[in-house]
Amino acid sequence: MQLSDADLSHRLTEASEAIWEAGQLILSFYRRPQVLDIKSKGPQDLVTAADHAADALLQ
């Protein structure tokens, strides 16, 4: 199945908006470090509440 230019443009717009929104969400956490809540997933592998929130937003 080949997508038309209009379909590709629409998908790019949707993805760009989602990425921007996730970035804004992540920044809101980093502007308030007291809510960042850093945890370890494994050796040298950290995950924050911001990571979880952005992942949930993009799902």
C-alpha positions as CSV (number, residue, x, y, z in Angstrom):
1,M,0.0,0.0,0.0
2,Q,1.5,3.3,-1.1
3,L,0.5,6.5,0.8
4,S,-0.3,9.6,-1.1
5,D,1.6,12.9,-0.4
6,A,-1.5,14.2,1.5
7,D,-1.5,11.1,3.7
8,L,2.2,11.4,4.4
9,S,1.8,15.1,5.1
10,H,-1.0,14.4,7.5
11,R,0.9,11.7,9.3
12,L,4.0,14.0,9.6
13,T,1.8,16.8,11.1
14,E,0.2,14.4,13.6
15,A,3.6,13.0,14.6
16,S,5.2,16.4,14.9
17,E,2.4,17.7,17.1
18,A,2.6,14.6,19.4
19,I,6.4,15.0,19.7
20,W,6.1,18.7,20.5
21,E,3.4,17.9,23.2
22,A,5.6,15.2,24.7
23,G,8.6,17.5,24.8
24,Q,6.5,20.2,26.6
25,L,5.4,17.6,29.1
26,I,8.9,16.5,29.8
27,L,10.1,20.1,30.2
28,S,7.4,20.7,32.7
29,F,8.9,18.0,34.9
30,Y,12.5,19.3,34.5
31,R,11.3,22.8,35.5
32,R,10.1,21.3,38.8
33,P,12.9,18.9,39.8
34,Q,11.1,18.0,43.1
35,V,8.6,16.0,41.0
36,L,11.1,14.3,38.7
37,D,11.3,11.1,40.8
38,I,14.3,9.3,39.3
39,K,14.4,5.5,39.5
40,S,16.8,2.9,38.2
41,K,15.7,0.3,35.7
42,G,19.1,-1.4,35.9
43,P,22.8,-0.6,36.0
44,Q,23.3,2.8,34.3
45,D,19.7,2.8,33.1
46,L,17.6,5.5,34.7
47,V,13.9,6.3,34.2
48,T,12.0,9.3,35.4
49,A,8.4,10.2,36.0
50,A,8.8,12.5,33.0
51,D,9.8,9.5,30.9
52,H,6.7,7.5,32.0
53,A,4.4,10.5,31.4
54,A,5.8,11.1,27.9
55,D,5.5,7.4,27.0
56,A,1.9,7.3,28.2
57,L,1.1,10.4,26.2
58,L,2.6,8.9,23.0
59,Q,0.9,5.5,23.4
